[in-house]
């Protein structure tokens, strides 16, 4: 499976202060779209994805296990790092005015 499309929307300055870098919309294998993934930097400096939830806290979509989570994160972070969006994963990522796209990263 591959991440066949990835779109990034940067967070505003107020949200970035809490570690939120922005939101992602990914397409897995050209078959499934996951919208609303939050891209965050942890207190320890590691990048992490937060999976979408409904307002009641119920999970909408999530990896089935830790290995699946790791594979998806590796693919997403790799796609960002290899693209013209590599600034997104740097510690000084800034907000832009529009969403950006990346394509095709194998899982």
C-alpha positions in Angstrom: 0.0 0.0 0.0 1.1 3.5 -0.7 0.2 7.0 0.3 -1.0 8.1 -3.1 -1.9 11.6 -2.2 -1.1 13.8 0.8 -2.4 17.3 1.4 -1.2 19.6 4.2 -3.0 22.5 5.8 -0.8 24.5 8.3 -2.1 25.4 11.7 -2.3 29.0 12.8 0.3 30.5 15.3 -1.9 30.0 18.3 -2.3 26.2 17.6 1.4 25.8 16.8 2.3 27.0 20.3 0.6 23.8 21.6 2.6 21.5 19.2 0.0 21.3 16.4 1.8 21.7 13.1 -1.2 21.3 10.8 -3.7 18.9 9.4 -3.3 16.2 6.8 -5.5 14.5 4.3 -4.0 11.3 3.0 -5.2 8.8 0.4 -4.0 5.2 1.0 -3.5 3.0 -2.0 -5.7 5.2 -4.1 -8.6 3.6 -2.3 -9.2 5.2 1.1 -9.1 8.8 2.1 -8.4 9.8 5.7 -9.1 13.5 6.4 -8.5 15.3 9.6 -5.2 13.8 10.7 -3.4 16.2 13.0 0.3 16.5 12.6 1.9 17.3 16.0 5.3 17.6 17.6 5.4 16.0 21.0 7.1 17.6 24.1 10.0 15.3 23.4 10.4 16.7 19.8 9.0 13.6 18.0 6.5 14.0 15.2 3.2 12.2 15.7 -0.2 11.8 14.0 -3.4 12.2 16.0 -6.2 10.3 14.3 -9.7 12.0 13.8 -12.4 11.7 16.4 -16.0 12.8 16.5 -17.0 15.6 18.9 -18.1 12.9 21.4 -14.6 11.5 21.5 -15.4 8.4 19.5 -12.6 7.4 17.1 -13.5 7.8 13.4 -10.5 5.9 11.9 -7.3 4.6 13.5 -4.6 2.0 12.7 -5.4 -1.5 13.8 -2.2 -1.9 15.8 1.1 -0.2 16.7 2.9 -1.7 13.7 0.3 -0.3 11.3 0.6 3.1 13.0 4.4 3.0 12.6 4.2 2.1 9.0 1.7 4.8 8.2 3.6 7.4 10.2 6.9 6.4 8.5 5.3 6.8 5.0 3.7 10.1 5.8 6.7 11.6 7.5 9.0 10.3 4.7 6.7 11.8 2.0 6.8 15.2 3.8 10.6 15.0 4.2 11.2 14.2 0.6 8.9 16.8 -0.9 8.9 20.6 -1.1 7.0 20.3 2.2 10.1 19.2 4.1 9.9 22.5 6.0 6.7 21.2 7.7 8.7 18.6 9.7 11.4 21.0 10.8 11.2 22.5 14.3 10.5 25.9 12.9 7.6 25.1 10.6 5.5 28.2 9.8 2.0 28.6 8.7 1.2 29.1 5.1 -1.9 30.5 3.4 -3.0 27.3 1.6 -2.9 23.6 1.5 0.0 21.8 -0.2 0.2 18.4 -1.8 2.5 15.4 -1.9 2.0 12.2 -3.9 3.1 8.5 -3.6 4.9 7.2 -0.6 5.1 3.4 -0.1 4.1 1.9 3.2 
